[in-house]
Amino acid sequence: YWSAYPEHKYVITPCANTSAAQELVPGATEYISVASSIAVKTTTVVALVDAVDAHTLIVAYADAQYTSSQRVLDHINDQSIPSSHTLGWPSNVNVTTLKLQDTELHLTDHSNCVSDRNDLVGQGIPTVCIPSSREETPLGKAEWMKVVGLLTGQEGASLQEFGRVAGAYEDATLFASAASKKTVVNGLYSSFSGGWSMSWSTSYIATHYSNAGGEYVVPDSYVANSLASVDVAKATWALAEFWVSSGGISSILANDDEDVAWIRTVPAVTCGNVFEWTKRSGIVTSGNDWFESADVKPDFVLKDIIKMIHPELLPGWDFYYLQKIDVSAYHG
């Protein structure tokens, strides 16, 4: 398959000796045998590994303090798996330590791909980039578990899990399709960057809201990963019946700066329809599981959103990632 970088082409073979694959498919960047031991650099990738039951293959891991999977954490602790500073992450990879752990495969995400490959090229440890975070559809993100399944000898488990996820997601989408549309914005104010940011109109989270029976109100003109002007932010939040953020809403509402304080008067706040993706924050470690496992559980994300905007449709569903924020102190 092709990675996030077009010049990288990987060939995966079940054979320990990759020479036959090199003859059959010449010109690939790397020829990779199915691995029995892996190093994993990011929490999003470890969630894919966990989803296909390949967590016991981990022999090195980036930073256990942000791991939200109990069984991954148990494996790391039980096996005394080296992580973080021991491995030289996040800046550089300690090749010697990886070799001492008999690492057969190093998995990383697109943001670390080039630097990690430069560190490991010629060192006998193949590096595969898993660019699931670049996908713009929820099921596209989750489908990368099939690649991880191939790499780790868990193809059967990966196909079964993705089939379950895709089926549940499609069923929930159909279930919500007849419901009335409710307007939603996903965004926050960052005091660090000094501006308002929103998930853009073609992002995967916008697709979630649409599939849940929502109308995502962020304008198409808003540029991904940019800051919106106060006027654009005001106009957008004025349209939204629901406001969702990855966190920090209480501090935003408490901000008396004139470029921020107006948020207390928007419909979502005055009606109490304010939510954060923080219910699973700190459940196992200090990390927020929303940033780890949401990509492999898009069906749970979708049901959370349906429950938020149309609670009558899923009376038996308890929020998994979302939680409602009490904003009564910030409006009359």
C-alpha positions as CSV (number, residue, x, y, z in Angstrom):
1,Y,0.0,0.0,0.0
2,W,1.0,3.6,-0.4
3,S,1.8,5.6,2.7
4,A,1.0,9.3,3.4
5,Y,4.2,10.1,1.4
6,P,3.8,9.0,-2.3
7,E,7.5,8.1,-2.6
8,H,7.1,5.4,0.1
9,K,5.8,2.1,-1.1
10,Y,5.7,-0.9,1.2
11,V,5.3,-4.6,0.4
12,I,4.2,-6.9,3.2
13,T,5.0,-10.6,3.0
14,P,4.2,-13.4,5.5
15,C,7.7,-14.8,4.8
16,A,10.6,-14.1,7.0
17,N,12.8,-13.9,3.9
18,T,11.6,-11.0,1.7
19,S,13.7,-11.8,-1.3
20,A,10.8,-13.4,-3.2
21,A,8.7,-10.4,-2.7
22,Q,11.5,-8.2,-4.0
23,E,11.6,-10.2,-7.2
24,L,7.8,-10.1,-7.6
25,V,7.4,-6.4,-6.7
26,P,10.6,-4.5,-7.5
27,G,11.2,-0.9,-6.6
28,A,9.4,-0.7,-3.2
29,T,10.8,1.5,-0.4
30,E,10.7,-1.4,2.1
31,Y,9.9,-5.1,2.1
32,I,8.4,-6.1,5.4
33,S,7.8,-9.4,7.0
34,V,4.8,-9.9,9.3
35,A,6.1,-8.7,12.7
36,S,6.1,-10.6,16.0
37,S,7.5,-7.5,17.9
38,I,6.7,-3.9,17.3
39,A,7.6,-0.4,18.6
40,V,4.8,2.1,18.6
41,K,5.4,5.8,18.7
42,T,1.9,7.5,19.1
43,T,-1.3,6.9,21.0
44,T,-3.4,7.0,17.8
45,V,-1.4,4.2,16.4
46,V,-1.4,2.1,19.6
47,A,-5.2,2.3,19.5
48,L,-5.1,0.6,16.1
49,V,-2.8,-2.0,17.5
50,D,-5.0,-2.5,20.5
51,A,-8.1,-2.8,18.2
52,V,-6.7,-5.8,16.4
53,D,-5.6,-7.6,19.5
54,A,-1.9,-7.1,18.7
55,H,-1.0,-5.2,21.9
56,T,1.0,-8.1,23.2
57,L,3.5,-7.6,20.4
58,I,4.6,-4.2,21.7
59,V,8.2,-4.2,22.9
60,A,8.7,-0.4,23.0
61,Y,6.2,2.4,23.4
62,A,6.3,6.2,23.2
63,D,4.8,7.4,26.4
64,A,2.8,5.2,28.7
65,Q,1.5,8.2,30.8
66,Y,-1.0,9.0,28.1
67,T,-2.2,5.4,27.5
68,S,-5.9,5.0,28.0
69,S,-6.2,1.3,27.3
70,Q,-5.9,-0.7,30.6
71,R,-4.7,-3.9,28.8
72,V,-2.0,-2.0,26.9
73,L,-0.8,-0.4,30.1
74,D,-0.9,-3.7,31.9
75,H,1.3,-5.2,29.2
76,I,3.7,-2.3,29.3
77,N,4.1,-2.6,33.1
78,D,4.1,-6.4,33.3
79,Q,6.8,-6.7,30.6
80,S,8.8,-3.6,31.7
81,I,8.4,-2.2,28.2
82,P,10.8,0.8,27.7
83,S,9.2,4.0,26.7
84,S,9.7,7.8,26.2
85,H,13.1,9.0,27.3
86,T,14.6,5.5,27.3
87,L,13.9,5.4,23.6
88,G,14.9,9.0,22.8
89,W,11.4,9.9,21.8
90,P,10.0,12.3,20.8
91,S,13.0,13.9,19.3
92,N,15.2,11.0,18.1
93,V,14.8,7.2,18.1
94,N,17.3,5.2,20.1
95,V,18.2,2.5,17.6
96,T,20.3,0.6,20.1
97,T,17.5,0.2,22.5
98,L,15.1,-0.8,19.8
99,K,17.5,-3.5,18.7
100,L,18.0,-4.7,22.2
101,Q,14.2,-5.2,22.3
102,D,14.4,-7.3,19.1
103,T,12.1,-4.8,17.4
104,E,11.0,-6.1,14.0
105,L,8.8,-3.2,13.0
106,H,8.5,0.5,14.0
107,L,5.0,2.1,13.6
108,T,4.6,5.8,13.6
109,D,2.2,8.4,12.3
110,H,2.5,10.9,9.4
111,S,3.9,13.7,11.5
112,N,6.9,11.7,12.6
113,C,7.4,9.7,9.4
114,V,10.3,11.5,7.7
115,S,12.4,12.0,10.8
116,D,11.9,8.4,12.0
117,R,12.7,6.9,8.7
118,N,15.9,9.0,8.5
119,D,16.9,7.7,12.0
120,L,16.2,4.0,11.1
121,V,17.1,3.7,7.5
122,G,19.8,1.1,7.0
123,Q,19.4,0.0,10.7
124,G,17.5,-3.1,9.9
125,I,14.3,-1.9,11.6
126,P,11.5,-1.2,9.0
127,T,9.4,1.9,9.8
128,V,5.9,2.1,8.5
129,C,3.9,5.4,8.6
130,I,0.2,5.0,9.6
131,P,-1.4,8.3,8.4
132,S,-4.9,7.6,9.8
133,S,-5.0,11.2,11.2
134,R,-4.9,12.6,7.7
135,E,-8.1,10.8,6.7
136,E,-11.2,13.0,6.3
137,T,-13.9,10.3,6.9
138,P,-14.6,8.5,10.2
139,L,-14.5,5.0,8.6
140,G,-11.4,5.9,6.6
141,K,-9.6,6.5,9.9
142,A,-10.8,3.2,11.3
143,E,-9.9,1.2,8.2
144,W,-6.2,1.6,8.9
145,M,-6.7,-1.2,11.5
146,K,-6.7,-3.5,8.5
147,V,-3.2,-2.4,7.5
148,V,-2.0,-2.8,11.1
149,G,-3.7,-6.3,11.1
150,L,-1.7,-7.3,8.1
151,L,1.6,-6.0,9.6
152,T,1.1,-7.9,12.8
153,G,-0.4,-11.2,11.7
154,Q,-3.9,-10.2,12.9
155,E,-5.6,-9.8,9.6
156,G,-8.6,-11.9,10.6
157,A,-9.1,-10.0,13.8
158,S,-8.8,-6.7,11.9
159,L,-11.3,-7.6,9.3
160,Q,-13.8,-8.8,11.9
161,E,-13.4,-5.6,14.0
162,F,-13.6,-3.3,11.1
163,G,-16.7,-5.1,9.8
164,R,-18.3,-4.7,13.2
165,V,-17.4,-1.0,13.4
166,A,-18.5,-0.2,9.8
167,G,-21.8,-2.1,10.2
168,A,-22.6,-0.3,13.5
169,Y,-21.7,3.0,12.0
170,E,-23.8,2.6,8.9
171,D,-26.8,1.3,11.0
172,A,-26.6,4.4,13.3
173,T,-26.3,6.7,10.3
174,L,-29.4,5.3,8.7
175,F,-31.2,5.4,12.1
176,A,-30.6,9.1,12.4
177,S,-31.2,10.1,8.8
178,A,-34.9,10.8,9.3
179,A,-34.4,13.0,12.3
180,S,-34.7,16.8,12.1
181,K,-31.5,18.7,11.7
182,K,-29.9,20.5,14.6
183,T,-27.1,23.0,14.1
184,V,-23.6,22.3,15.7
185,V,-20.2,23.9,15.9
186,N,-17.1,22.2,17.1
187,G,-14.4,24.6,18.2
188,L,-12.7,26.6,21.0
189,Y,-10.8,29.7,21.9
190,S,-7.1,29.2,22.5
191,S,-5.5,31.7,24.8
192,F,-2.1,30.4,23.7
193,S,-2.7,31.3,20.0
194,G,-5.1,34.1,20.8
195,G,-7.9,33.2,18.5
196,W,-10.9,31.0,17.7
197,S,-10.4,27.7,15.9
198,M,-13.0,25.3,14.5
199,S,-13.1,22.0,12.8
200,W,-13.4,22.8,9.1
201,S,-16.5,21.9,7.1
202,T,-15.0,18.9,5.3
203,S,-13.3,17.4,8.3
204,Y,-14.0,14.0,9.6
205,I,-15.8,15.4,12.7
206,A,-18.0,17.5,10.5
207,T,-19.0,14.2,8.7
208,H,-19.8,12.7,12.1
209,Y,-22.2,15.6,12.9
210,S,-23.9,15.3,9.5
211,N,-24.3,11.6,9.8
212,A,-25.9,12.0,13.2
213,G,-28.6,14.3,12.0
214,G,-26.8,17.5,12.6
215,E,-26.1,20.5,10.4
216,Y,-22.5,21.7,10.8
217,V,-22.5,25.4,10.6
218,V,-18.8,26.2,10.1
219,P,-18.5,28.1,6.7
220,D,-16.7,26.5,3.8
221,S,-14.5,29.5,3.6
222,Y,-12.9,28.7,6.9
223,V,-9.4,27.4,6.3
224,A,-8.4,24.2,8.0
225,N,-6.0,24.6,11.0
226,S,-6.4,28.4,11.0
227,L,-7.7,31.0,13.4
228,A,-11.1,32.6,12.7
229,S,-11.6,36.3,13.1
230,V,-13.9,37.4,16.0
231,D,-16.6,38.4,13.5
232,V,-16.5,35.0,11.8
233,A,-16.6,33.2,15.1
234,K,-19.5,35.3,16.4
235,A,-21.5,34.6,13.2
236,T,-20.8,30.9,13.4
237,W,-21.6,30.4,17.1
238,A,-24.8,32.5,16.6
239,L,-26.1,29.8,14.3
240,A,-25.3,26.8,16.5
241,E,-27.8,25.1,18.8
242,F,-25.0,22.9,20.2
243,W,-21.4,23.8,21.0
244,V,-18.8,21.0,21.3
245,S,-15.1,21.2,22.2
246,S,-12.2,18.9,23.0
247,G,-12.0,20.7,26.3
248,G,-11.4,24.0,28.1
249,I,-14.9,25.4,27.9
250,S,-15.1,26.5,31.5
251,S,-12.0,28.6,31.2
252,I,-13.2,30.1,27.9
253,L,-16.5,31.1,29.5
254,A,-14.7,32.6,32.4
255,N,-12.5,34.8,30.1
256,D,-13.6,38.5,30.4
257,D,-11.7,39.7,27.4
258,E,-14.1,41.4,24.9
259,D,-13.0,39.1,22.1
260,V,-14.1,36.1,24.2
261,A,-16.8,37.1,26.6
262,W,-19.5,37.4,23.9
263,I,-19.5,33.5,23.9
264,R,-21.7,33.6,27.0
265,T,-24.6,35.0,25.0
266,V,-24.7,32.5,22.1
267,P,-27.7,30.1,21.8
268,A,-25.8,26.9,22.8
269,V,-24.7,28.5,26.1
270,T,-28.0,30.2,27.0
271,C,-29.8,26.9,26.3
272,G,-27.3,24.8,28.1
273,N,-26.3,22.7,25.1
274,V,-22.6,22.7,25.6
275,F,-20.5,19.5,25.5
276,E,-16.9,18.3,25.6
277,W,-15.1,15.2,24.4
278,T,-13.6,14.7,27.9
279,K,-15.7,12.0,29.6
280,R,-12.8,9.5,29.2
281,S,-10.1,11.9,30.3
282,G,-7.9,10.6,33.1
283,I,-9.7,7.2,33.3
284,V,-6.5,5.1,33.3
285,T,-3.6,7.7,33.0
286,S,-3.5,11.4,32.6
287,G,-4.4,11.2,28.9
288,N,-7.8,11.8,27.2
289,D,-9.0,8.6,25.5
290,W,-10.8,10.8,22.9
291,F,-7.4,11.5,21.3
292,E,-6.5,7.8,21.4
293,S,-9.3,5.5,20.6
294,A,-12.0,7.6,19.0
295,D,-10.5,6.9,15.5
296,V,-11.1,3.1,16.0
297,K,-14.5,3.6,17.6
298,P,-16.3,5.9,15.2
299,D,-19.6,4.1,15.9
300,F,-19.3,5.2,19.5
301,V,-18.6,8.8,18.5
302,L,-21.6,8.8,16.2
303,K,-23.9,7.4,18.9
304,D,-22.6,10.0,21.3
305,I,-23.6,12.8,18.9
306,I,-27.0,11.3,18.2
307,K,-27.6,11.1,21.9
308,M,-26.6,14.7,22.2
309,I,-28.8,16.2,19.5
310,H,-31.6,13.6,19.5
311,P,-31.6,12.0,23.0
312,E,-35.0,10.5,22.3
313,L,-33.5,8.2,19.6
314,L,-31.0,6.5,21.9
315,P,-32.6,6.4,25.3
316,G,-30.4,3.4,26.4
317,W,-27.1,4.9,25.2
318,D,-24.7,6.4,27.8
319,F,-22.2,8.9,26.6
320,Y,-18.8,7.3,26.0
321,Y,-16.6,10.2,25.0
322,L,-19.0,13.2,25.4
323,Q,-20.1,14.9,28.6
324,K,-22.4,17.8,29.1
325,I,-20.9,20.9,30.7
326,D,-22.8,22.9,33.3
327,V,-22.7,26.5,32.0
328,S,-25.6,27.8,34.2
329,A,-23.2,30.1,36.1
330,Y,-22.4,32.0,32.9
331,H,-25.8,33.1,31.7
332,G,-29.0,34.5,33.2
